[in-house]
């Protein structure tokens, strides 16, 4: 995220806006005051976190509400429940949980997002028996458009909707998370031919706590990652400093940036670059605290689109993307990321009542992703794909209402919590309707 003058830009640089007013409340009462003043002045309000959403979810020409000043840990209980301000980043949350001997059961692969932003857009990790971050939410404090402060717990009728709510039901100010005792993960990363990954997929996904793979387009090269909990008492065995520097800093960031600049200038070199990239990262194993294994540093900026689909669809999805690469004449230098989660009961979760595979497509930030993402979206939609709420897509409420069984229930709560559409923008109108 960057701010130049009055212009705000998201992390990838693809979304920008010029809010009429900025607000940085430090308490729930101040949030309610910001909303009241916006109503008085006829302005709409959109909350913004770290700017890691690739969609215009936070864009506004009204009031941009930032929760940076609400980022404290507010309390915890012996059963592992932790209450935090919604503006706390996942990076800070992980450190605070580690200090308490706790952890989130699952995480995505980056951590600058705020807690409210991560749960509000359905941020997820990977794991056959695990869920997205929103599933760990057991309570939400919400300020509705009328300024009412509502405590939504597991028995509240709004509970199914507020955990992934796109900031459309109110401003989330505090969140209570059910955490687990801190744990170590044994990470095993290795190159594997794509056909072997697909053939062994049930064994790989079902036999590991967390499994994902990266496929390098225009090749049959993949990088497989498997992370598993270790028995209590196991000592950490971190990756060597030099090896970490070469793999995570040089190959995954520094050299990767250079390769993408070359690929952008000479697209015809992409197949050879991808073949090199798919071979450069060699096998490695290490044991470290869970959040250190889950999270990677991403300094090469990119655009991203990601869809969740039924797991059985994955081989055909991969095959369709291979056909497009072979016939379109376009070249894509970024690997395609594939992850898995269990079904959950969160109404707008991309894994709602469905075991899912996630396929994420990326382009370097200097490359126009329009034609690639459109082709990928066509493939994903053919398999009942649900777009990640924070990543690029062009679908509207008509499609999404068919994709989510509780969509109309969410809209009914929206009508109750924000009847005059204080908390809206063009993107929300597109995905939720007027």
N, C-alpha and C positions, 0 to 999 in steps of 0.2 A: 504494500500500500504506500502511496506517496501523496503529498499535498503540495501543490504549487500555487501560491496565491490563494484563491478560493476554490481552485479546481482539485477535486479528489480523484485519484486513479487507483484501481485495484492492483493486486500484485503482478498480474500478467500484463497489465497495461491495456487490456482490451475494453475496459469499462471506465468511463469517466463521467463526472457530473459536477455541477456548480451549485451547491446548496445555497439557499437564501440565508440560512442561519445555521450555525453550529451550536450544539449543546453538549456539555460534558458534565452531567450530574454526578454527584458523589453519594447519593442516597436514594432510596425508593421514593421518599417524599419529594425530592427534587425531580425525579422522573415524572411523577404525577403533575408537578407544576409545569414542566416542559410541555406535556401533552395539553394541559389546560390553556397555556399561552398559544399553542399552535391552533387549537380550536377557535380561540378568540380572534386570531389573525387570519383564519381561513387557509392555513398551510397544512400540507400533509407531512408525515413524519416517517423516516425510515431509520432503523437502528443499523449500525455498522460495527463490525468487529475488526479483524485483522486484514480484511480485504482479500482473503484467499478464495472467495467465490469467483468462478469464471462467468457467472451470469450477472445481469444487472439487478440482482435481488436487493441490493442496498442503495442503488442509485436514486437520487431525489433532487428536485429543484426546490424543495420546501425546507424542512428541518432535518439535518443529519444529526442523529443522536449517538454519541460515542460513550461507551461504558468503561473507558480506560481507568477512570477514577473509582470504579467499583470492582476491585480485583483482590479482595481479601478472603482468607479462609475464615469462616464465621463460627465454626464449631464442628465437633465430631462426637460420635457415640461409641460405646464399647463394641457394638455389633458391626462396626465398619461403615457406618453412614456418615458422610461428610457433607457439610453445607458450605457453599462458596458463593461469592459474588459472581454474577453472570459474565462480568468482563474479565475474569481471570483467564490467562492463556493456558492452553493445555501444557505448555512447557513449565510454567510455574506450578500448575496443579500437580504435575508428575513429581516435581521436587518436594512439594508439601506432603504429598501422599507418602513418598519414600521416607520422609522424616518421621511420619507416623507409623511406619511399618506396613503401609497399605499400597495398593495399586488398583488401577482399573483393570477389569478382566481382559479387555481387548482395546487396541488402539489402531489408528491409521498410521501412515508412514511419514507424516509431518506433524509438527506440534505448535506452530505459531497461532493457530485459530483460538478464538475465545471459546469458553465453555458454551455460551449461548449460541454462538455461530456454529460450533461443531455439532451440537445436538439438534439445532434448528434446521440444519440442512441434511441431516441423516448421515453424517460422517461415519464411516465404518472401517473395520480392519478386515482380517481374514481368519477363518476358522470353521471347520465343519460343524462344530457344536457350539459356536459362539455367535455373538450378535454385534450390531453397531453400538456406538457409545450411548445413544438415546435409551437403549434397553436398560442401562445401569441407572437411569434417572428414576427416583422414587418420590420426588417432590419438586414443584416449581412454584416460585412466587412470580406473579404476573401482574402488571399494571395495565388494565384495560383502557380502551379509548376514552371512557368516561372518567378515568382517574381512580377507579376502584382498585384496591389491592386484593388480589385473590390468591389464596394459598391452595394449590391443587396437589392433593396427595393421591395415593393409589385408590382411594375410595371415591374420589371426586368424579362426577360424570364427564369432565373435560380431560381426564387423565390420558385417555387414548390419543387425544389430539394434540395436547400441548408439548409432547416430547419432541415431535418433528412438526413445527408449526410455521416455518418460514418467516417468523416475525409478523405474522398476519393476525394473530389472535390477541396480541398485547405485547408490551415490552417485558421480556424475561429479565428479572432483576436478581433473583437468587435461585440456586439449584441445589437439590440434595441428591447425592449419588451413593448408591450401594457399592462399596468397594470390596476388594478381597485382600487377604494377607499378601504382602509383597512376595514376589517369586522371581526366580531366575529362569532364563530360557537358554536351552542349547540350540544355537543357530548353526544350520548346515546349509551352505550355499554352493551350488555346483552347476556347470554347464550341462545341458542334456538336450539331445535332439528333440525337436518339437514332436515328431511322430511318436517317440517313446513316451514323452510327457502325456500326450493324449491317450495313448494305449493304457498307461498305468494310472490314469486319473483317479478312478475310484479308490485304488489302494493308496495313492499319494494324499488325496484329500481326506479320506476316512481314517488313515493311519497316522496322521500327524495333528497336533493341536492347532497349528497354523501352517497353511501351505499356500503358496502363490508362485506364479512364474511370469517371466517377461519373455515375450517373443519378439525377435528382431525381424521386422518386415523385409520382404524380398529374400529371405533366407529360411532355412529350417533349423536355425539355432535358437535355443532358449536358455534362460538362466532360471534354475529352480531354487526356491527358498523354502526350507522347512524349519520351523521353530517349535521346540517341545519343552514343556516344563521338566525340570530335573528334580530328583528326590531331595527332600529336606536334608540339609547338612552338606550338600554339594558346594564346593568352593568355586567362586568365579574363576574363569579362565579367559580373560579378555584378549582380544586380538592384539598382536604386537603393534607398538606405536608406528613403526616404519611401514608394516603391512597395511595398517589402517590408513596411513597417510597416502600410500600409493593407490589403494583400492577406492577409498571413500572420497579423498580430496582430489587426487590427480585424475584417476580414470573416470570416476562418477561425476566430477564437477569440472576441474580445470581442462583436462584433455577432451572431455565430452563437449564443453563449450566450443573449443577449437574445431572439433569435428563437425559440430552443427553449423558453424560459420562457413566451413568449407563446403558442406552439403548444400547450404543455402545458395552459395555462389555457383556451385557446379552440381546440380541435382543428379546428373547422370552418374556421379560417383557414389551415390547413396548405397546401392547394393554392395559395393566393395567395402564402403565404410561400415555398413551394418555387419557384414561378415567379419570384419576386423573387431568391431565392438563386441560381437557375440563370442569371440575367442579370447579377448583380452582379459576378462575377469575369470580367474581360475578358482578352483574349489577352495573353500576355507570353512573352518569350524571354530566356534568360540562359545563361551558361557558368560552371560552378563545379566544385570537386572532387566526386567521385561521392557521398561520404557526405553532403555538404551538400545535394545535389539529392534523394537518396533520402528523407532524413529530414525529417519535418514536426513542428512542435510541436502537440500535441493536449491542450489544456487543458479542452475541453468534455467532460465525462465521459459515457460511454455504455455500453450493453450491446451485445454483438456475437455473431453467429453467422455462420459461414462454411463453405461446402462447396466441394470440388473436384469437377468433373464433366468428362466428355469434352467437348472444345471444340465439337463439332458440336451439342451439346445447347443451347448458349447461347441462340439465338433463341427456342426453345420455352420455355426457363426464363424468359426476360424476358417473353414473351407470357403465360405462366401467372401470373406475379406481377402483370402489368397487369390481368388479369381479376380477381384477388383484390382489388386496390385498388379496382376499379370496382364490386365487388359486396359487399364485406365491411362497408362503412360505417366502416372504421377509417382513421385518418389517421396517416401516418408522415412526420416532418419531416426525418429524416436521409437523405442520399443513399446509394444502393446502389453499392458499389465492385466493379468487375470487373477481374480481373488474369489473367495467363497465365504458365505455365511449361512447360518441356520435361519429358519423361519422365525418371525417374531410377531408380537401382537400390537405393535405401534402403527396407528392407522395410516400415516403417510410415509412409513418406512418403506424403502425400496424392497425390503425383504418381508413385507407384511404377508403373513400366512403362506410363505413360499420359500423353500430352500433355493438359494440363489447362487449364480455365478455372476461376477462383475467383469465386464470387459471395458477397459479404459484406453482411449486413443488420444494421442498427443501430437502436437507439432511444435517445433521451435517457435519462439514468440515472434520472430521476424517473418515467419511463413504464414500466408493466409490459409487458415484451416477449412474454409467454407466447403469446398468440393469434397474433401476427404471426410469431414464430419457428416456432411449430408449423405454420402454413400454409406458410411458406417451406420448412421441413424436408420437408414432404410433397411439395412440388414437386421439391426436390433429390433426395430418395430415389427418386422416380420415374425419375430419370436417373442412377441408380447413384452418387449423391453420396457422397463421403467427408468426414466432418466434420473440420474443423481441430481438432487435439487440445487446443488451448488456448482454444477458443471454444464457446459454448453449443450443446448438442444433447441429445437424450434417448435416443440409440441405445445398444444394448447389445452384448455380445460375440457374440451369435448373428448380428446383422446384420454387425458388423465382420469377423467371421471369413469371411463371404462376400465382403466388399469387398476384402480383402487376401490375395493368393495365398500370402504367407509368414507369415500370422498364427500358424499352429500352430507354425512354427519359432521364432517369438519366444517363444511360451508355453513351448516346450521349454527354451529358454535361461533363461527366468524360473524354471522349476522347478529348474534346476541352480544358478542364482545366488542364489535366494531361496526355498528349498523350504518354509520355515515362514512365509512371508509377513510378514517383518518390515517391508518397505517397501510398505505398502498402506494403503488407506482405502476407504470405501464407493464412491467414484467409480471407483477402479481396479478394484474388484470388478465394477462395472457394465460397464466397457468391455473388461476383459481376462478376467473370470471369476474364480472362486475360486482 
